[in-house]
Amino acid sequence: MPRVLVHGSDPPLEAALAGRAELELVRDGDAEAFLSLGPPPRLRALADITPQEWTERFGVWAQQPFWAFQAWLRGALERGQGGRWVAVTTTLGAQPFPGGGPDGAAAVALQTLVRIAAVEYGSSGIRANAIAAGWRAGSIPDGLDAELALADTPTGRLVSDAHLAATIAWLLSDDADQVNGEILRLDGGYTITAGSRPDPRTQ
């Protein structure tokens, strides 16, 4: 059972992860894996973003997860036993979306760091991957039509906490040993359909 050091807060997802017998979640100490959790997505038009909001969103989406990862990484390198990083991000960084400027830009920044970690430390036995999570049931951001988002998802279902937890567990397992530096879209196919309309929030 791998110990997984968790950074960030996502109570519903953490509860789903806690129900998986193959993972042991911890908040401090040494761990074989590092899991960074992003905040709920927020939509904000570019013209309305304040400097404070921009800094805050980059802080929670990219800066804070990176510094926490760096601390874990240094410990993993000292132990010489390899390790795994899974970063939960958002599809706002996988496809341009109205209102997704701050969160999308920060998600791309973190995804870039994930890929660089995969390149720099793969030879040290460290795998790094990100999940670009789609719209999740129960956490649809303000300004998005939930029924329209559901209609635009080819699977006919929004992402659940259980879906996300299962994907995290797989990426942390030996079954995904050769998956490294990937940005895995977990959105039921939403991002391959939503771009077909001028404003996928309302049309």
N, C-alpha and C positions, 0 to 999 in steps of 0.2 A: 504494500500500500504506500504510494508516494506521498510524502509531505508536500503540501502546496502552500506557499506563502502568498497570501492574498493582499492586494493593494487596491484601495478604492472601496466604494460602497454600492451594493445593488442587492438589497435584502431579498427580493423574490428569487433572484438567480442564486444567491448564496444558499437559500433554503433548498432549492432544487439540487444544488451541488452537494449539500450536506446529506441528502438522501441517497447518494451514490456510495456504495460500500467500498469502491476501489480507490477513493480519494480521502485524504486526511487534510482538512483545511486548517491552517494556522495563521496567526497574525504577527508573530515574531519568531525569532530563532532561525536556525539553519533549516533549509528545505531543499529537496531535489528539484522542485519546480517553482516557477513564479507566475502568478496570474494577476494581470492588471485589468481592473473593471472600470469602464467609462461611465459617466453620468447619463441620465436620460437625455436623449437628443432635444435640442431646442431650435425652433425656426425663427430667424430674424432677418429682415430685409437688409441689404447692404447699406442703404441710406440711413437706416435707423440705429446702426451699431455704434456704441460709445467706446472710447478707448478703454474704459474700465471693464466693459463687458467682453471686449476682445481679449484683454489680458486674462480675465477670469476664465474664459472658456479654454484658452490655450493652456492655462495652468492646470485645470482639472483633466483635460483630454491628453496633453502631451508632456508638459514639463514635469509635473508631479509623478506620473507613472515612470518617466525616464529615470529620474533621480533615484526612485525606489528600486527600479530594475538594476541600475548601476551598482547600488550597494549590494544587492543579491548577487550580481554577476561577479563582483570582486571576491565574494566569499566562495562562490562556485569554482572560480579559477584557483583559488588557494587550496581548496579541497582536492582539485584535480579529478573530480568524478563526473564532470559534465553536468547537464541539466536541461531544463526546458522552460521556455517563456511562451505563454499564450497571452496575447493582448486582445481584449474585447473592445472593438471599435464600432463604427457605424457605417452603413452604406452611403451616408452623406459624403464620405470620403471616396466612394467608389464610382459615383455618378453625380454630375452637377444637378442640384435640386434647388428650386426656389426657396430662399430662406435658409439654406444650409451652408452659408458662407463661413461663419466662425467654426462651427462644429466640423464641417467637412474639411476645411483647411487644417485644423488641428489633427483630425483623424489621419489625413494624408501624412502629416509630419510624423506621427507616431508609427504609422505603417512603414514609412521610410526607415525609421530607426530599427524596426523589427527586421527588415531586410538586410540592413547593414550588419546588425548583430549576427544574423544567420551566416553572412559571408565572413565576417571577422573571426567568429568563434566556432564555426562548424567543425574545424579541425581539432578543437578542444572538447568535442562531444556535446556542445550546446546547440540545441535546436530552438529556433524562434519563429513563431507564426502568429498571424493576426486573424481575427474573425471580424468581418464586416457584417454586423448584425442588422437585419432589416427591421421593419416596423413590428413591434412586439405587442401582443394582446395585453391590454391594461396599461400601456404606457405610450399611447399615441400622443405626439406633441400637439400643443395648441396650434390651430391654423391648418391642420390636416384633416380631411374628411375620412374618417375611419372606414366607412362603407365603400368609398371609392378606392381606398388603399386595398381593401379586401378584394374588390372586384378586379383590380389590376394585378393581383397575385395569381400566377398560373396554377398554383397548387390549391387555390381556394381557401387557404388558411394563413393567418398571420403567424409569425414566429412565436413559439411558446418558451417559457423558461426551461421546460424539460428538453425541448429541441436544443437550446443553447448549451445546457449542461451536458447533454450527451456528446455534443460536438467538442466541447472543451475536454471532456474525459477521454475522447478518442485521440485528440491531438497530444494529450499528455501521456498516452499509452505507448507501449512498444509497437503496437500495430501501425503507428504513424511514424516509425523510426526514420523513414526516408522522406518525410514531409518537412521541408525546411525553407524558410523565407517566403512562404505563401500568404496571400491575403485571400482567405476563404469567404466568399459571399454566402451568407445563410439568410436567405430572404424569400424562399419559395419561387424564385425567378422574377421577383418584382422589378429589379433594376434592368432587366432586358425588355420590359414592356412599358414602364412609366415614362420613358423618354419620348414616346411617340406623340405626346400631346404638349401644347405650349406651356400649360401650367398644370402639372399632375396633382396639385393640391386640391383643385376645385373643379376641373373640367373632365 
